[in-house]
Amino acid sequence: MSEVQPIDWQQLRDAAIKARANAYAPYSSYPVGAAGLTVTGEIVTGCNVENASYGLTLCAECSMVSDQHKNGGTKLVAVAIVDQLNQPLAPCGRCRQLLLENGLPGLLIETAAGLRTIEQLLPDAFSTRDLE
């Protein structure tokens, strides 16, 4: 694995904002975009896709991880998630678990409170190491 380059947070936010433009949020009217930087320097993106049954709604992070795997599945090193006001959002619990498994240890996530690692957002998490 090559050395990770410095993270351009503005570029990640801009990619998340662009992805958010494609969100399908007719029920909540709360479009969300997400962008992640992979270890190879690629930016993957996603947006939320709601469903009338609510429980089948996909968060922007789920969509982004799908894009990550579609493009080869290299691990994430940084993630930016934005709301309709371009403000950073912390991932929900389900997405924290998803990001834990699809990111490197120490994955950085931009939140309203500043940069946090996935381990800070999801301490003592159940992970693949528990399945070994």
MARTOR-127358 format. One line per 5 residues: their letters; for each residue x, y, z of N, C-alpha, C. Coordinates in pm, whole numbers, plus 50000, padded with zeros to 5 digits. Layout:
a = X:Y:Z:X:Y:Z:X:Y:Z  ...;
***
This chain:
msevq = 50085:49883:50000:50000:50000:50000:50089:50123:50000  50057:50221:49917:50136:50343:49911:50098:50436:50026  50185:50533:50051:50162:50627:50159:50043:50717:50123  49955:50740:50220:49837:50822:50199:49877:50969:50188  49823:51036:50088:49850:51178:50067:49770:51261:50166;
pidwq = 49809:51389:50187:49730:51477:50274:49585:51483:50227  49495:51500:50320:49353:51500:50288:49308:51642:50255  49248:51658:50139:49190:51785:50097:49043:51783:50138  49013:51833:50258:48877:51826:50311:48779:51906:50228  48823:52018:50170:48733:52097:50086:48693:52017:49962;
qlrda = 48788:51945:49903:48758:51862:49787:48658:51752:49824  48675:51692:49942:48580:51589:49987:48441:51649:50009  48435:51765:50077:48305:51829:50100:48238:51863:49967  48316:51917:49873:48260:51952:49742:48204:51829:49671  48274:51717:49680:48226:51593:49619:48098:51546:49688;
aikar = 48090:51561:49820:47970:51523:49895:47853:51613:49857  47880:51741:49840:47774:51836:49799:47722:51799:49661  47813:51767:49571:47773:51727:49435:47689:51599:49439  47729:51503:49519:47653:51378:49531:47516:51404:49591  47509:51495:49688:47382:51525:49755:47277:51575:49655;
anaya = 47322:51639:49548:47229:51690:49447:47146:51578:49385  47192:51454:49394:47119:51340:49339:47040:51262:49443  47035:51313:49565:46961:51244:49672:46813:51234:49637  46753:51125:49684:46610:51104:49669:46551:51106:49809  46498:51222:49849:46451:51240:49986:46312:51304:49990;
pyssy = 46212:51241:49923:46079:51302:49917:46002:51295:50049  46042:51210:50141:45967:51192:50266:46023:51279:50378  46153:51284:50390:46214:51364:50497:46250:51504:50451  46264:51523:50320:46316:51649:50264:46451:51684:50326  46531:51579:50351:46663:51596:50414:46768:51525:50328;
pvgaa = 46807:51588:50218:46908:51526:50132:47045:51527:50197  47117:51418:50179:47251:51404:50237:47344:51351:50129  47468:51402:50131:47571:51352:50041:47691:51307:50122  47763:51211:50071:47884:51162:50138:47993:51142:50034  48115:51165:50078:48231:51141:49991:48342:51082:50077;
gltvt = 48410:50983:50021:48519:50919:50092:48644:50914:50007  48756:50928:50073:48885:50917:50008:48941:50779:50037  48980:50706:49931:49035:50572:49949:49187:50578:49958  49247:50468:49998:49392:50462:50012:49463:50483:49879  49394:50461:49769:49453:50482:49637:49436:50625:49587;
geivt = 49370:50710:49666:49350:50849:49628:49222:50875:49552  49143:50771:49531:49016:50785:49460:48911:50842:49555  48820:50924:49501:48707:50974:49579:48583:50898:49535  48515:50837:49632:48390:50767:49608:48279:50848:49674  48159:50842:49617:48051:50926:49667:47921:50849:49679;
gcnve = 47828:50910:49750:47695:50853:49763:47597:50956:49813  47468:50925:49798:47361:51012:49848:47255:50923:49911  47171:50984:49994:47064:50904:50054:46954:50879:49952  46893:50761:49966:46784:50719:49879:46673:50665:49970  46568:50746:49984:46459:50708:50075:46362:50610:50009;
nasyg = 46277:50553:50092:46178:50457:50048:46052:50479:50131  45936:50459:50072:45810:50481:50143:45799:50396:50270  45869:50284:50275:45863:50199:50395:45963:50245:50502  46035:50353:50479:46134:50412:50570:46247:50317:50607  46216:50199:50654:46320:50106:50697:46412:50062:50584;
ltlca = 46369:50077:50461:46451:50039:50346:46533:50156:50293  46525:50270:50359:46602:50387:50317:46751:50359:50325  46824:50405:50224:46970:50393:50224:47031:50527:50261  47118:50525:50359:47191:50646:50395:47295:50677:50288  47340:50800:50285:47441:50840:50187:47568:50757:50203;
ecsmv = 47603:50722:50326:47724:50644:50350:47711:50504:50291  47591:50445:50298:47569:50313:50237:47591:50321:50087  47537:50424:50026:47553:50444:49883:47701:50464:49848  47772:50539:49932:47915:50564:49909:47996:50435:49918  47966:50351:50016:48038:50225:50031:48009:50133:49913;
sdqhk = 47888:50138:49862:47857:50063:49742:47944:50110:49625  47958:50241:49610:48044:50298:49506:48189:50255:49530  48231:50253:49655:48366:50210:49691:48392:50068:49640  48299:49979:49664:48318:49839:49622:48305:49823:49472  48218:49902:49411:48204:49898:49266:48336:49937:49200;
nggtk = 48412:50022:49267:48539:50071:49212:48661:49997:49266  48642:49879:49321:48756:49799:49361:48769:49771:49509  48697:49844:49591:48692:49813:49733:48813:49849:49817  48898:49941:49772:49010:49981:49857:48957:50054:49979  49026:50045:50090:48980:50099:50217:48972:50251:50217;
lvava = 48880:50303:50297:48863:50447:50314:48963:50501:50416  49009:50623:50394:49096:50691:50492:49031:50816:50548  48933:50873:50476:48866:50995:50520:48727:51001:50460  48632:51058:50537:48493:51070:50491:48438:51206:50532  48367:51269:50438:48290:51392:50465:48145:51364:50431;
ivdql = 48056:51405:50520:47912:51387:50501:47849:51524:50522  47760:51566:50429:47701:51699:50439:47549:51695:50430  47487:51794:50496:47342:51809:50488:47307:51914:50383  47178:51952:50377:47134:52045:50274:47189:52186:50292  47246:52217:50406:47309:52347:50430:47461:52340:50416;
nqpla = 47510:52228:50362:47653:52203:50344:47729:52190:50476  47658:52158:50582:47719:52141:50713:47757:51995:50734  47869:51971:50804:47910:51831:50828:47812:51758:50918  47792:51631:50888:47707:51543:50968:47788:51425:51018  47757:51379:51138:47815:51254:51187:47729:51140:51133;
pcgrc = 47788:51026:51105:47709:50912:51056:47622:50853:51166  47511:50792:51126:47425:50723:51221:47496:50596:51270  47438:50528:51365:47500:50409:51421:47525:50299:51320  47427:50271:51236:47443:50167:51133:47558:50203:51041  47566:50329:51003:47672:50371:50910:47809:50374:50978;
rqlll = 47813:50399:51106:47941:50392:51178:47997:50250:51169  47910:50152:51186:47952:50012:51175:48000:49982:51033  47927:50031:50935:47963:50012:50795:48099:50076:50763  48120:50197:50813:48246:50266:50789:48363:50199:50861  48337:50145:50980:48441:50073:51053:48497:49959:50969;
englp = 48410:49884:50908:48454:49768:50831:48514:49804:50696  48477:49918:50642:48523:49957:50509:48632:50064:50510  48676:50101:50629:48783:50199:50641:48905:50140:50706  49016:50209:50693:49137:50171:50765:49120:50204:50912  49195:50140:51001:49196:50186:51140:49235:50333:51142;
gllie = 49165:50411:51223:49193:50553:51230:49122:50634:51122  49029:50572:51048:48952:50643:50947:48905:50776:51005  48933:50886:50934:48893:51019:50980:48757:51056:50922  48671:51112:51008:48538:51155:50967:48520:51298:51013  48480:51384:50920:48454:51524:50955:48315:51533:51016;
taagl = 48305:51589:51136:48177:51608:51203:48164:51755:51241  48047:51795:51286:48027:51933:51331:48119:51966:51448  48159:51865:51524:48249:51886:51639:48396:51877:51599  48424:51859:51472:48563:51848:51425:48593:51708:51375  48720:51685:51343:48761:51554:51294:48758:51452:51407;
rtieq = 48702:51335:51376:48697:51224:51471:48739:51098:51398  48801:51006:51470:48829:50876:51410:48705:50789:51425  48698:50686:51342:48585:50595:51352:48584:50528:51490  48701:50504:51548:48707:50442:51681:48652:50535:51789  48666:50666:51770:48607:50761:51865:48455:50764:51853;
llpda = 48407:50750:51730:48262:50751:51708:48195:50618:51742  48273:50511:51742:48218:50378:51768:48315:50300:51858  48326:50341:51985:48422:50272:52074:48377:50129:52104  48475:50043:52125:48450:49902:52161:48357:49833:52062  48378:49861:51935:48289:49809:51830:48308:49661:51806;
fstrd = 48200:49596:51768:48204:49460:51717:48257:49469:51575  48356:49388:51543:48415:49396:51409:48457:49257:51359  48520:49255:51244:48562:49129:51185:48659:49054:51277  48736:49126:51357:48828:49057:51448:48753:48972:51551  48629:49009:51581:48549:48931:51674:48499:48801:51612;
le = 48506:48791:51481:48459:48672:51410:48571:48571:51386  48694:48609:51418:48808:48520:51394:48814:48407:51495;
***
